[in-house]
Amino acid sequence: MKKKECLPPKIKSLSGRGLGKKEKAQAEAAAGVFFVVFLSILLYSLLQIEVYRASALYLEDALAASNLASAIIDIEEYGSTQNLIIGDPLLAFDRYTTALKGNLNLDDSWQCENKRMISGRVEVIDYVIYNCVKEKIYACRVGEEGILASWEGTLGQERAPNGILVESTGVYSEITFPVEGILGVCTQARKGKLVDIVAND
């Protein structure tokens, strides 16, 4: 009598044409769940990127408007010399912070109501006034403590902290703020903007 060869059950199922119906169903279910999870994460990421993009545009507009609101021109200087000069840096900074709070809808603790856009406290980390007279630039950095630094530069050679060339009297400001991203991860974002003030001839 010949011995009948018998393969173990696991080997037998693998040596056949494929998995059984039960194993196939389990594999398809696992693949389906993986696909749904992957698709959900991808869609959430795309939505988050769109929110970041919209927030960046909104913040840029808010910074530009706040910078312009703070650019208090010395009318007497302009009337006598035609030079556009921001005469009072401390008053300008005070007007800037007031305008920024209004434009970003911040409360007294500098928190935004819209937590999807700004998740925590907004901080002003830079505010610089550039006064241009002929070929010279007279710049000063201002903060809550007052004038922090002042220096002179040459028109056409001075750049704002964001790398933009200073071409006329203007204001640069930069803020930092936390943004909540995917899966609740919070990152610190920064946004800076230079606004030039140009006289209409």
C-alpha positions as CSV (number, residue, x, y, z in Angstrom):
1,M,0.0,0.0,0.0
2,K,1.3,3.4,-1.0
3,K,1.5,6.0,1.7
4,K,-0.8,8.9,1.0
5,E,1.0,12.2,1.1
6,C,-0.7,14.7,3.3
7,L,0.2,18.3,3.5
8,P,-0.5,20.3,6.7
9,P,-3.7,22.4,6.4
10,K,-1.8,25.8,6.2
11,I,0.5,24.6,3.4
12,K,-2.4,23.0,1.6
13,S,-4.4,26.2,1.5
14,L,-1.4,28.2,0.3
15,S,-0.4,25.7,-2.4
16,G,-3.8,25.9,-3.9
17,R,-5.0,28.4,-6.5
18,G,-5.7,31.1,-4.0
19,L,-7.1,32.0,-0.6
20,G,-10.5,30.7,0.4
21,K,-13.6,32.8,0.3
22,K,-13.3,33.7,4.0
23,E,-9.7,34.8,3.7
24,K,-10.4,36.8,0.5
25,A,-13.2,38.6,2.3
26,Q,-11.0,39.5,5.2
27,A,-8.2,40.7,3.0
28,E,-10.6,42.9,0.9
29,A,-12.2,44.3,4.1
30,A,-8.7,45.2,5.5
31,A,-7.7,46.8,2.2
32,G,-11.0,48.7,2.1
33,V,-10.5,50.1,5.6
34,F,-7.0,51.1,4.8
35,F,-8.2,52.9,1.6
36,V,-10.9,54.8,3.5
37,V,-8.5,55.9,6.2
38,F,-5.9,57.0,3.7
39,L,-8.5,58.9,1.7
40,S,-9.8,60.6,4.8
41,I,-6.3,61.8,5.8
42,L,-5.6,63.0,2.3
43,L,-8.8,65.0,2.1
44,Y,-8.2,66.5,5.6
45,S,-4.7,67.5,4.6
46,L,-5.9,69.2,1.4
47,L,-8.6,71.1,3.4
48,Q,-5.9,72.1,6.0
49,I,-3.7,73.4,3.2
50,E,-6.6,75.4,1.8
51,V,-7.3,76.9,5.3
52,Y,-3.6,77.8,5.6
53,R,-3.6,79.5,2.2
54,A,-6.8,81.5,2.9
55,S,-5.4,82.5,6.4
56,A,-2.1,83.6,4.8
57,L,-3.9,85.9,2.4
58,Y,-6.2,87.3,5.1
59,L,-3.2,87.9,7.4
60,E,-1.2,89.7,4.7
61,D,-4.2,92.0,4.0
62,A,-4.6,92.6,7.8
63,L,-0.9,93.5,8.2
64,A,-0.9,95.8,5.1
65,A,-4.0,97.7,6.5
66,S,-2.5,97.9,10.0
67,N,0.8,99.2,8.6
68,L,-1.0,101.9,6.6
69,A,-3.1,102.9,9.6
70,S,0.1,103.5,11.5
71,A,1.8,105.6,8.9
72,I,1.0,109.0,10.4
73,I,2.7,111.5,8.0
74,D,4.2,114.7,9.3
75,I,2.0,117.2,7.4
76,E,4.2,120.2,8.2
77,E,7.3,118.4,6.9
78,Y,5.5,117.4,3.7
79,G,4.1,120.9,3.2
80,S,7.5,122.5,3.4
81,T,9.8,119.9,1.8
82,Q,7.5,117.5,0.0
83,N,9.2,114.7,2.0
84,L,6.9,111.9,3.2
85,I,8.1,111.3,6.8
86,I,6.5,109.3,9.6
87,G,7.2,111.8,12.4
88,D,6.2,110.1,15.6
89,P,7.4,106.4,15.8
90,L,5.8,105.8,19.2
91,L,2.4,107.1,18.1
92,A,2.7,105.1,14.9
93,F,3.4,101.9,16.8
94,D,0.4,102.5,19.1
95,R,-1.8,103.1,16.1
96,Y,-0.4,99.9,14.5
97,T,-1.2,97.7,17.5
98,T,-4.8,99.1,17.8
99,A,-5.4,98.6,14.1
100,L,-3.9,95.1,14.1
101,K,-6.2,94.0,17.0
102,G,-9.2,95.3,15.1
103,N,-8.2,93.8,11.7
104,L,-7.6,90.4,13.2
105,N,-10.5,90.5,15.6
106,L,-8.3,90.0,18.7
107,D,-9.4,90.4,22.3
108,D,-7.4,92.1,25.0
109,S,-5.2,89.1,25.5
110,W,-4.4,89.1,21.8
111,Q,-6.4,85.9,21.2
112,C,-8.4,85.4,18.0
113,E,-12.0,84.1,18.1
114,N,-11.4,82.1,14.9
115,K,-9.2,79.3,16.3
116,R,-9.0,77.5,12.9
117,M,-7.0,80.5,11.6
118,I,-5.1,81.5,14.7
119,S,-5.0,79.0,17.5
120,G,-3.4,81.1,20.3
121,R,-1.8,84.4,21.2
122,V,-0.6,86.8,18.5
123,E,2.7,88.5,19.1
124,V,4.3,91.5,17.3
125,I,7.9,90.5,16.9
126,D,9.1,93.3,14.6
127,Y,7.9,96.8,13.6
128,V,10.3,99.0,11.6
129,I,9.7,102.5,10.1
130,Y,11.7,103.5,7.0
131,N,11.8,107.3,6.3
132,C,13.3,108.0,2.9
133,V,14.8,111.5,2.2
134,K,16.4,111.8,-1.2
135,E,19.0,109.0,-1.3
136,K,19.1,108.3,2.4
137,I,17.0,106.0,4.6
138,Y,16.4,106.7,8.2
139,A,15.1,103.6,9.9
140,C,14.0,102.8,13.4
141,R,12.7,99.7,15.1
142,V,9.9,100.2,17.7
143,G,8.4,98.0,20.3
144,E,6.4,98.2,23.5
145,E,9.5,99.5,25.3
146,G,9.9,102.4,22.8
147,I,12.5,102.9,20.1
148,L,14.7,99.8,20.2
149,A,17.2,100.7,17.5
150,S,17.8,103.3,14.8
151,W,20.1,103.4,11.8
152,E,20.8,105.0,8.4
153,G,21.0,103.4,5.0
154,T,21.2,104.1,1.3
155,L,18.1,104.1,-0.9
156,G,18.2,101.1,-3.2
157,Q,20.4,99.1,-0.8
158,E,18.3,98.7,2.3
159,R,16.1,95.6,2.6
160,A,13.3,94.9,5.0
161,P,13.6,91.7,7.2
162,N,11.6,89.8,4.7
163,G,14.1,90.6,1.9
164,I,12.0,93.1,0.1
165,L,13.9,96.2,-1.1
166,V,12.9,99.5,0.6
167,E,12.1,102.0,-2.2
168,S,10.2,104.7,-0.4
169,T,9.0,105.7,3.1
170,G,7.1,102.8,4.6
171,V,6.4,100.4,7.4
172,Y,7.4,96.8,8.0
173,S,5.8,94.6,10.6
174,E,5.9,90.9,11.5
175,I,3.8,88.8,13.7
176,T,4.0,85.3,15.1
177,F,1.1,83.1,16.0
178,P,0.3,79.4,16.7
179,V,-1.7,77.4,14.1
180,E,-3.3,74.0,14.8
181,G,-2.6,71.5,12.0
182,I,-3.4,67.9,11.3
183,L,-4.2,65.7,14.3
184,G,-4.1,68.7,16.6
185,V,-0.4,69.4,16.1
186,C,0.3,73.1,16.8
187,T,3.1,74.9,14.9
188,Q,4.3,78.5,15.3
189,A,3.8,80.5,12.1
190,R,5.2,83.9,11.1
191,K,4.0,86.6,8.7
192,G,5.7,89.8,7.7
193,K,4.7,92.6,5.4
194,L,6.3,95.8,4.0
195,V,4.1,98.6,2.9
196,D,5.4,101.6,1.0
197,I,3.8,105.0,1.2
198,V,4.0,106.8,-2.2
199,A,2.9,110.4,-2.8
200,N,0.7,111.0,-5.8
201,D,2.1,113.6,-8.2
